[in-house]
Amino acid sequence: MPPKPSHTTEQILSLACNYVKTNGIENLNARSLAKCIGVSTTPILRNFGTMESLKSEVLKSLKTELDFKVIEIHKTYTLSLWMARLCAMVIQSWLEPLAAKAIRGYFWGQDGSLHFDEYVETMKMTPVLRTWNPEKLRQGAFRSLVYTAGMVDYAAQGYLYQPSELGIILDMKDALSKLLLGGNKNEF
């Protein structure tokens, strides 16, 4: 019998990320990933210890991918970082629907990676929001996150008004402007 192929930790992580993008994080387990890779579960568990550890690393990797998208959107469309992050989350959910649950879980609960207070601080960098009192800013942050959570779900299901990167960004800017500023034309 030929020896089973050996995979590095990085290779397994990359393959696990691809698996999540096509099958969803809820379906990621040692047996299904091993079958997909063509190995036993031993190298997976040897490299990561537990599946929870692997899932945590997958979520961190997906966040890193998302962070690159945030910077790209921020530079390309000259959006504030908080707005670029929200748009990137919706765009990634549209492009990779099965990863949407992992993306949403990572930012809203799982691992507690998006800390609300940090998000509020990021919003304070926007000139039009800088003058808001702290309570109004926190309410605005909460509203924008709830709206984006819904858009992430809609994007993953293909229910978008303008299904393109630019269309998503324009829709998000318009909706959040109305939601936070009452329809004023101030830019984020």
ABEGO torsion letter per residue (X at the ends): XBBBBBBBAAAAAAAAAAAAAAAEAAABBAAAAAAAAGBBAAAAAAAAGBAAAAAAAAAAAAAAAAAAAAAAAAAAAGBBAAAAAAAAAAAAAAABAAAAAAAAAAABGBGGABBAAAAAAAAAABAAAAABBAAAAAAAAAAAAAAAAAAAAAAAAGBBABBBAAAAAAAAAAAAAAAAAGGBABBX
